[in-house]
Amino acid sequence: MKPPINNPQSSCSKSALLEFLDAELTADREQEITTHIQTCPACQSEIRQHQALLIELDNSFDELPKIPNDFSKIVTANARSQIAGVRMPNQQRLALVICLGLLTAVLLAIAAGPLNALSGPTLIFEKAISVTYFLLGLLLDLILGLGIVGRVVASSFEASALIILAAIVVTTLIIAVWRIQKSTRMPAAHRQNR
């Protein structure tokens, strides 16, 4: 139990004063602190400082910053101007062609590095094998990820994991076939403009 705040041997408790200001004390404790504040100049000064701070905070909220009436229009125009270049299909296509060209150049430089009559075909074969292992690993990771997702979904719907996995695979295949058919039905003139 805390000693009373008006005990002359104890120092003044700032936490008790803060609880007093926030009205978090019981009636008896509040009466003790009120009696102590009347007799302690240090606590009276502390109370005045806290009250001045609260008044200053209340006054600072009276002056809110002014937002222009067309603020949303300004933000929208700024956002559109910053992403305008991303929407142009010619720029996207050009960037894709440049990236593919750079990738081809890098792969050719790696493959044609230290070529001589005996090590050239071996080096190219090793690189082809490493790319194949990478692609197989990627496919295995994809299948494993689908299995994990299927298990989680199946446990939440209380269904078999194989049924959920089959549904995911079938849905993916349907979407892939639909996109292929959609791109083959596109007129030739439209494909050239894309």
Buried (B, 14 or more C-beta within 10 A) or exposed (E): EEEBBBEEEEEBBEEBBEBBBEEEBEEEBBEBBEEBBEEBEEBEEBBEEBEEEEEEEEEEEEEEEEEEEEEEEEEEEEEEEEEEEEEEEEEEEEEEEEEEEEEEEEEEEEEEEEEEEEEBEEBBEEBEEEEEEEEEEEEEEEEEEBBEBBBEBBEEEEEEBEEBBEBBEEEEEEEEEEEEEEEEEEEEEEEEEE
